[in-house]
Amino acid sequence: PVARWIDPDWLEDKCEDCECSLCFGVMVEPASACVEVHSFCRGCYVKALVGQKKCPACRRPVADESKLARNRQLEGIIGKLRLRCEHGEKREEAGGPPAAKRAKLEPAASMTVQALRKELRQRGLKTPGTKPELVARLEEDRKQGAGCKWKGRVGGLAAHLLECQWVPVKCPNEGCTESPPRKDLAEHEATCGMRKVKCAHCEGQMEHQLLAEHEGSCTLAKVECPNEGCSVLHMRGAMNLHREKCEHEEVACSCPGCDARLLRKDMDAHFEATHLGPGVSAVKLLQSAYDRIAALQAVAESEQGNLSPAPTTWVFNWRADGWKTGHFSSEPHSFGGGVTGQCVLLVNANDSPFVGFEFKGIDRGRVHATFSIIDKHDKTLRQVGEIGTAHAPKKVPRLQGRVFAVTAEEKAQSVRADGSIRLRAVVRLFLDAAA
C-alpha cells in the first residue's frame, strides 16, 4: 500500500488517472463516492467534504465520509507502477527532458552560501564549509548525479524508505536542527556540537560546544599557579589557599614603616639585610614587634565592640554524591542584610577534597566555622576543617576553606546505602554592626 504522498515526477510509468486532482500527487488509498467513480486520495476527499458534501469533480451530493468506497482496482494499478526513490537523481540530471531544464540550474560559483547549502541539503550532502568548498562539493555532485539508485514498485516504496541511506534523519541530540542523510548520521553525531559530553574534571554533563568555555572556569580543574616561577598545579576553586603559602607570591614587608614588596621566598633575606643591619639590634627590633602586637590587639578589641556581641550560630547539613569527583553545595542561606552563603565541597580525583563556605553580599565581618564528616548513623565521624577560632574569628573573603585528606576507612563509614554522604558545618558569623 502507498503510505505517503508521491510526486508524479518520480514515476517511471505514466498514469494520469492515478493522480489526485486535489493534492496533485499519486493517489494514496484512492476512494470514491459518486456514481461516476471519481477517485481522490481518501485523506484529500475527507478534507473536501468538510466544507461541502459534494464530489469535488462532478458536484454530486455525498452524505459524509462513511459513504467513501475504497477503489481497490485503482489501488492495485498504482501499487504496481514503477518509480525511483525521491532521494535519487533528479530527472533533468538523469538525462530526461530537458536540456532546457538543465540550463536553468544556476552556476554554483554565482550562488550565495545560503543557496548552496539549501541545494546541498536537498541532495543529502554535508553543508558545513567555506564557499569554495561548498561550490566544489555541489559541482562534483551535479556531475555524478549522486543520490539513491533504488527503483521499484510504488507498493514497495514505504519499505524502501525505512532503510534508504539518503533519507534525511533528524539528529537525536536535543537542540540540533541538522537532518543529515541516514548514511552520514553516525558521522554527524560524532562531531555534533550539541552532543552531550562530560567534563574530565568535575564529570558534569554539557553540550560539546560549551565544553571549552566550561573547562576554562571549572572549579575542579587543575591549573598552574599564576605566579611566575611557580609550576604547582592546584584546583582552580582552591587556588587562593595555595597562594597564601606560595614562595613566588609577591607580599608586603611586615616591618612597620617599610613599603617594600617582594616575593615571599626573598622576604627573609630582605628582612635580615634591611631591618637587622648595622645599628639595629635584635632586642630593639623585638621590642618594636611587641609594641606593634600590643597596638594591633588594642585595635582588635576596639573592632570587637563593633561586631555583633552575640553572633547567631547556624548549623548546615548538606549532601554529596559520595566521594565522587564533583562540586556539591548546600542550599543558599540568607543571613539578613543582603548577606547570603552556602557550604561547598569540591572533590577531585586525588583524595584531597576541599571544604569551605562561600559568602556573597558581605564586605566586612568575621567568621568562625567548623566542618565535619557525618557517618552513616548520623554521628560525627571527624572534624575535617576550621575557619578561624572561637576566640579569633577570621575576616570573611568570598570563599574560605580547607583541603583535607580522607581515608578509605572514613569513606566506608560515611557512604550510605544510596551512595551519598552527609557533611555538617557549624557557622558563627560576626557582622559589622554598622552594616
C-alpha positions as CSV (number, residue, x, y, z in Angstrom):
1,P,0.0,0.0,0.0
2,V,1.0,3.6,-0.6
3,A,1.8,5.2,2.7
4,R,2.8,8.7,1.8
5,W,2.5,11.5,-0.8
6,I,4.3,10.7,-4.1
7,D,5.3,13.2,-6.7
8,P,4.2,12.0,-10.2
9,D,7.7,13.1,-11.5
10,W,9.2,10.1,-9.5
11,L,7.2,7.6,-11.7
12,E,8.9,5.7,-14.4
13,D,5.4,4.6,-15.7
14,K,3.0,7.4,-16.7
15,C,-0.6,7.1,-15.3
16,E,-2.6,10.3,-15.4
17,D,-5.7,8.6,-14.0
18,C,-3.6,7.7,-10.9
19,E,-3.0,11.4,-9.9
20,C,-5.2,13.1,-7.3
21,S,-6.5,16.4,-8.7
22,L,-6.7,17.8,-5.1
23,C,-3.1,17.3,-3.9
24,F,-1.6,16.7,-7.4
25,G,0.3,13.6,-6.1
26,V,-0.1,9.9,-6.9
27,M,-3.3,8.8,-5.0
28,V,-2.9,7.4,-1.5
29,E,-5.7,5.0,-0.7
30,P,-7.9,6.0,-3.6
31,A,-11.6,6.4,-2.7
32,S,-14.8,7.4,-4.5
33,A,-18.4,8.1,-3.6
34,C,-20.3,9.2,-6.7
35,V,-21.8,7.1,-9.5
36,E,-19.1,8.4,-11.8
37,V,-16.5,6.8,-9.6
38,H,-14.4,9.9,-9.4
39,S,-11.5,9.0,-7.2
40,F,-9.2,11.0,-4.9
41,C,-6.9,10.3,-2.0
42,R,-9.0,9.2,0.9
43,G,-7.4,11.9,3.1
44,C,-8.0,14.6,0.5
45,Y,-11.6,13.5,0.0
46,V,-12.4,13.7,3.7
47,K,-11.0,17.2,3.9
48,A,-13.0,18.3,0.8
49,L,-16.2,17.1,2.5
50,V,-15.7,19.3,5.5
51,G,-16.7,22.4,3.5
52,Q,-19.3,20.9,1.3
53,K,-20.9,17.5,1.0
54,K,-20.3,17.1,-2.8
55,C,-18.0,15.2,-5.1
56,P,-15.1,17.6,-5.9
57,A,-15.3,16.6,-9.6
58,C,-19.0,16.2,-10.6
59,R,-20.6,18.0,-7.6
60,R,-23.0,15.2,-6.9
61,P,-24.1,15.0,-3.3
62,V,-22.1,12.9,-0.8
63,A,-23.6,12.4,2.6
64,D,-20.4,12.0,4.6
65,E,-17.1,10.2,4.7
66,S,-18.8,7.0,5.7
67,K,-20.0,6.8,2.1
68,L,-16.5,6.7,0.6
69,A,-15.7,3.4,-1.1
70,R,-12.2,2.1,-1.5
71,N,-11.2,1.9,-5.2
72,R,-9.3,-1.4,-4.9
73,Q,-8.9,-1.7,-8.7
74,L,-7.1,1.6,-9.0
75,E,-5.2,0.9,-5.8
76,G,-3.8,-2.3,-7.3
77,I,-2.8,-0.5,-10.5
78,I,-1.0,2.2,-8.5
79,G,0.8,-0.3,-6.4
80,K,2.4,-1.9,-9.5
81,L,3.7,1.4,-11.0
82,R,7.4,1.6,-11.3
83,L,9.2,4.6,-9.7
84,R,12.6,5.8,-8.5
85,C,13.4,7.0,-5.0
86,E,12.7,10.6,-4.3
87,H,16.2,10.9,-2.9
88,G,17.8,9.8,-6.2
89,E,18.9,11.7,-9.3
90,K,16.7,14.5,-10.4
91,R,15.1,13.6,-13.8
92,E,16.7,16.5,-15.5
93,E,20.1,15.3,-14.3
94,A,19.5,11.7,-15.2
95,G,19.3,12.6,-18.9
96,G,15.5,13.1,-19.3
97,P,13.8,16.1,-20.8
98,P,15.1,18.8,-20.7
99,A,18.3,20.1,-21.5
100,A,16.3,23.3,-21.1
101,K,15.7,22.4,-17.5
102,R,19.4,21.7,-17.0
103,A,20.2,25.1,-18.4
104,K,18.1,26.7,-15.7
105,L,20.5,25.4,-13.0
106,E,22.3,28.4,-11.6
107,P,26.1,28.0,-11.8
108,A,27.4,27.0,-8.4
109,A,30.1,29.7,-8.3
110,S,27.5,32.5,-8.6
111,M,25.2,31.2,-5.9
112,T,25.0,32.6,-2.4
113,V,26.3,30.5,0.5
114,Q,22.7,30.1,1.7
115,A,21.5,28.9,-1.7
116,L,24.5,26.5,-1.9
117,R,23.7,25.0,1.4
118,K,20.0,24.7,0.5
119,E,20.7,22.7,-2.6
120,L,23.3,20.5,-0.9
121,R,20.8,19.7,1.9
122,Q,18.2,18.8,-0.8
123,R,20.8,16.4,-2.3
124,G,21.5,14.9,1.1
125,L,25.1,16.3,1.3
126,K,27.0,18.0,4.1
127,T,26.5,21.7,4.4
128,P,29.4,23.0,6.6
129,G,32.4,24.6,5.0
130,T,33.6,27.7,3.2
131,K,32.0,28.9,0.0
132,P,34.8,27.5,-2.3
133,E,34.3,24.1,-0.5
134,L,30.5,24.2,-1.0
135,V,30.9,25.2,-4.6
136,A,33.3,22.3,-5.3
137,R,31.0,19.8,-3.4
138,L,27.9,20.9,-5.4
139,E,29.6,20.9,-8.8
140,E,31.0,17.4,-8.2
141,D,27.6,16.1,-7.2
142,R,25.9,17.7,-10.2
143,K,28.4,15.9,-12.4
144,Q,28.0,12.5,-10.8
145,G,24.2,12.7,-10.2
146,A,24.7,11.4,-6.7
147,G,21.7,10.0,-4.8
148,C,19.8,6.9,-4.1
149,K,19.8,4.5,-7.1
150,W,16.8,2.4,-5.9
151,K,14.0,1.8,-8.4
152,G,11.0,-0.4,-7.7
153,R,7.2,-0.5,-7.4
154,V,5.0,2.0,-5.6
155,G,3.9,-0.7,-3.3
156,G,7.5,-1.2,-2.1
157,L,8.3,2.4,-1.6
158,A,7.4,2.6,2.1
159,A,9.6,-0.4,3.0
160,H,12.5,1.1,1.0
161,L,12.3,4.4,2.7
162,L,12.7,2.7,6.1
163,E,16.3,1.8,5.2
164,C,17.2,4.2,2.4
165,Q,20.6,5.7,3.2
166,W,19.7,9.1,1.6
167,V,16.6,9.8,3.7
168,P,17.2,12.9,5.9
169,V,17.2,11.8,9.6
170,K,16.9,14.4,12.4
171,C,19.9,14.5,14.7
172,P,18.8,12.9,18.0
173,N,20.8,15.5,20.0
174,E,18.5,17.9,21.8
175,G,18.8,21.4,20.3
176,C,20.4,20.3,17.0
177,T,18.4,21.3,13.9
178,E,20.5,19.3,11.4
179,S,19.0,16.4,9.4
180,P,21.8,14.6,7.6
181,P,21.2,11.7,5.3
182,R,20.9,8.4,7.2
183,K,24.3,7.3,5.8
184,D,26.0,10.3,7.4
185,L,24.1,10.3,10.7
186,A,26.7,8.4,12.7
187,E,29.5,10.7,11.5
188,H,27.4,13.8,12.3
189,E,26.5,12.6,15.8
190,A,30.3,12.0,16.5
191,T,31.0,15.7,15.7
192,C,27.7,17.4,16.6
193,G,28.2,20.5,18.7
194,M,25.0,19.6,20.7
195,R,26.1,16.1,21.7
196,K,26.4,15.6,25.5
197,V,29.9,15.2,26.9
198,K,31.4,15.0,30.4
199,C,33.9,17.4,31.9
200,A,37.1,15.4,32.7
201,H,37.5,17.3,35.9
202,C,34.0,17.6,37.6
203,E,32.2,15.0,35.4
204,G,29.4,17.4,34.8
205,Q,27.4,16.9,31.6
206,M,27.0,19.6,29.0
207,E,26.9,20.2,25.2
208,H,30.2,19.7,23.4
209,Q,30.1,23.3,22.1
210,L,30.1,24.6,25.7
211,L,32.9,22.3,27.0
212,A,35.9,24.6,26.2
213,E,34.2,27.5,27.9
214,H,33.3,25.4,31.0
215,E,36.8,23.9,31.3
216,G,38.2,27.5,31.4
217,S,36.3,28.1,34.6
218,C,35.7,24.7,36.2
219,T,36.5,24.9,39.9
220,L,37.8,21.3,40.0
221,A,40.2,21.7,37.1
222,K,43.9,21.6,37.9
223,V,45.6,24.9,36.9
224,E,49.1,26.2,37.2
225,C,49.8,28.8,39.8
226,P,49.8,32.3,38.1
227,N,52.9,33.4,39.9
228,E,55.9,33.5,37.6
229,G,58.4,30.7,38.5
230,C,55.9,28.5,40.3
231,S,54.7,25.4,38.4
232,V,52.5,23.9,41.1
233,L,49.1,22.6,39.9
234,H,46.1,23.1,42.1
235,M,42.3,23.0,41.9
236,R,41.1,26.4,40.5
237,G,38.5,26.7,43.2
238,A,41.0,26.5,46.0
239,M,44.0,28.3,44.3
240,N,43.8,31.1,46.9
241,L,44.8,28.6,49.6
242,H,48.0,27.7,47.7
243,R,48.8,31.4,47.1
244,E,48.7,32.1,50.8
245,K,51.9,30.0,51.1
246,C,53.4,30.2,47.6
247,E,57.1,31.2,47.7
248,H,56.6,33.1,44.4
249,E,53.7,35.3,45.6
250,E,54.5,39.0,46.0
251,V,53.9,40.1,49.6
252,A,54.4,43.3,51.6
253,C,57.1,43.5,54.2
254,S,55.6,43.2,57.7
255,C,58.0,45.5,59.3
256,P,56.4,48.8,60.4
257,G,57.3,51.7,58.2
258,C,58.7,49.5,55.4
259,D,56.9,49.8,52.0
260,A,58.9,47.0,50.3
261,R,57.1,44.4,48.3
262,L,59.0,41.2,47.4
263,L,58.5,37.5,46.6
264,R,57.8,35.6,49.8
265,K,60.9,33.5,49.2
266,D,63.1,36.7,49.3
267,M,61.5,38.2,52.3
268,D,63.8,36.6,54.9
269,A,66.9,37.9,53.1
270,H,65.3,41.4,52.8
271,F,64.4,41.4,56.5
272,E,67.9,40.5,57.6
273,A,69.7,42.9,55.2
274,T,67.3,45.9,55.7
275,H,66.0,45.6,59.3
276,L,68.8,43.8,61.1
277,G,71.6,45.9,59.6
278,P,74.3,48.0,61.4
279,G,72.9,49.9,64.4
280,V,69.7,47.8,64.6
281,S,69.8,45.3,67.5
282,A,67.6,42.3,67.6
283,V,66.5,43.3,71.1
284,K,65.3,46.7,69.8
285,L,63.6,45.1,66.9
286,L,61.9,42.6,69.2
287,Q,60.7,45.4,71.4
288,S,59.3,47.2,68.3
289,A,57.4,44.0,67.4
290,Y,55.9,43.7,70.9
291,D,54.8,47.3,70.7
292,R,53.2,46.6,67.3
293,I,51.4,43.5,68.7
294,A,50.0,45.5,71.6
295,A,48.7,48.1,69.2
296,L,47.1,45.5,66.9
297,Q,45.5,43.9,70.0
298,A,44.0,47.2,71.0
299,V,42.6,47.7,67.5
300,A,41.1,44.2,67.6
301,E,39.5,44.8,70.9
302,S,38.1,48.0,69.6
303,E,36.7,46.3,66.4
304,Q,35.3,43.5,68.5
305,G,33.0,46.1,70.1
306,N,31.7,47.0,66.6
307,L,30.8,43.4,65.8
308,S,27.6,41.6,66.8
309,P,28.1,40.9,70.5
310,A,26.2,37.6,70.4
311,P,26.5,36.1,66.9
312,T,23.9,33.6,65.9
313,T,25.2,30.0,65.3
314,W,23.9,28.3,62.2
315,V,24.2,24.6,61.6
316,F,24.2,23.4,57.9
317,N,23.8,19.8,56.9
318,W,24.3,19.1,53.2
319,R,24.5,16.1,50.9
320,A,27.1,15.0,48.3
321,D,27.0,12.1,45.8
322,G,29.6,10.1,47.7
323,W,33.3,10.8,47.3
324,K,33.0,11.0,43.5
325,T,34.6,13.9,41.7
326,G,32.2,16.9,41.7
327,H,31.1,20.2,43.1
328,F,28.5,19.9,45.9
329,S,26.8,22.8,47.7
330,S,24.2,23.3,50.4
331,E,21.2,25.4,49.7
332,P,22.0,29.1,49.8
333,H,21.1,30.7,53.2
334,S,20.2,34.3,53.9
335,F,21.9,35.8,57.0
336,G,19.9,39.1,56.6
337,G,21.1,42.5,55.3
338,G,21.6,41.1,51.8
339,V,24.3,38.6,53.0
340,T,24.0,35.0,51.8
341,G,26.2,32.0,52.0
342,Q,26.5,28.3,51.3
343,C,28.7,25.3,52.2
344,V,30.9,23.9,49.4
345,L,32.6,20.6,48.9
346,L,35.0,20.2,45.9
347,V,36.1,16.6,45.3
348,N,38.9,15.8,42.9
349,A,40.5,12.5,41.8
350,N,43.4,12.7,44.2
351,D,41.6,12.1,47.5
352,S,42.3,15.7,48.7
353,P,38.9,17.4,48.8
354,F,38.3,21.0,49.7
355,V,35.6,22.0,52.1
356,G,34.6,25.6,52.8
357,F,32.0,28.3,53.0
358,E,31.2,30.9,50.2
359,F,29.7,34.3,51.1
360,K,28.0,36.8,48.9
361,G,26.9,40.4,49.6
362,I,29.4,41.0,52.5
363,D,32.2,43.5,52.7
364,R,33.1,43.4,56.4
365,G,32.7,40.8,59.0
366,R,34.4,37.8,60.7
367,V,33.5,34.1,60.7
368,H,34.3,31.0,62.8
369,A,33.2,27.7,61.2
370,T,33.9,24.1,61.6
371,F,33.3,21.3,59.1
372,S,32.7,17.6,59.9
373,I,32.0,14.3,58.1
374,I,28.8,12.6,59.3
375,D,28.8,8.8,59.4
376,K,26.0,6.6,58.1
377,H,24.5,6.5,61.6
378,D,24.2,10.4,61.7
379,K,27.1,10.7,64.2
380,T,30.1,13.0,63.7
381,L,32.9,10.9,62.2
382,R,35.7,13.6,62.2
383,Q,36.1,17.3,62.0
384,V,38.0,18.0,58.8
385,G,38.4,21.8,58.7
386,E,38.1,25.0,60.6
387,I,37.9,28.7,59.6
388,G,39.3,31.0,62.3
389,T,38.9,30.0,66.0
390,A,36.2,30.6,68.6
391,H,38.3,33.4,70.1
392,A,39.7,34.8,66.9
393,P,37.1,34.7,64.1
394,K,38.6,35.2,60.6
395,K,38.0,38.0,58.2
396,V,35.4,37.0,55.6
397,P,36.6,36.7,52.0
398,R,34.4,35.4,49.2
399,L,35.5,31.8,49.7
400,Q,37.3,30.3,52.6
401,G,38.0,26.7,53.5
402,R,40.5,23.9,53.8
403,V,41.9,21.0,51.8
404,F,41.8,17.7,53.8
405,A,42.6,14.0,53.3
406,V,40.0,11.3,53.6
407,T,41.0,7.7,54.3
408,A,39.5,4.5,52.8
409,E,38.1,3.6,56.2
410,E,36.4,7.0,56.6
411,K,34.9,6.6,53.1
412,A,33.4,3.2,54.1
413,Q,32.0,4.6,57.3
414,S,30.4,7.7,55.7
415,V,28.9,6.3,52.4
416,R,25.2,5.5,52.8
417,A,23.1,2.8,51.2
418,D,22.1,5.2,48.4
419,G,25.8,6.1,47.7
420,S,25.5,9.6,49.3
421,I,27.5,11.2,52.1
422,R,26.5,13.9,54.6
423,L,28.5,16.8,55.9
424,R,27.9,19.3,58.7
425,A,29.1,22.9,59.1
426,V,28.7,25.0,62.3
427,V,29.0,28.7,61.3
428,R,29.2,31.7,63.6
429,L,29.1,35.0,61.7
430,F,30.1,38.3,63.2
431,L,28.6,41.1,61.0
432,D,29.8,44.7,61.3
433,A,27.2,46.4,63.5
434,A,27.2,49.4,61.2
435,A,26.3,47.1,58.2
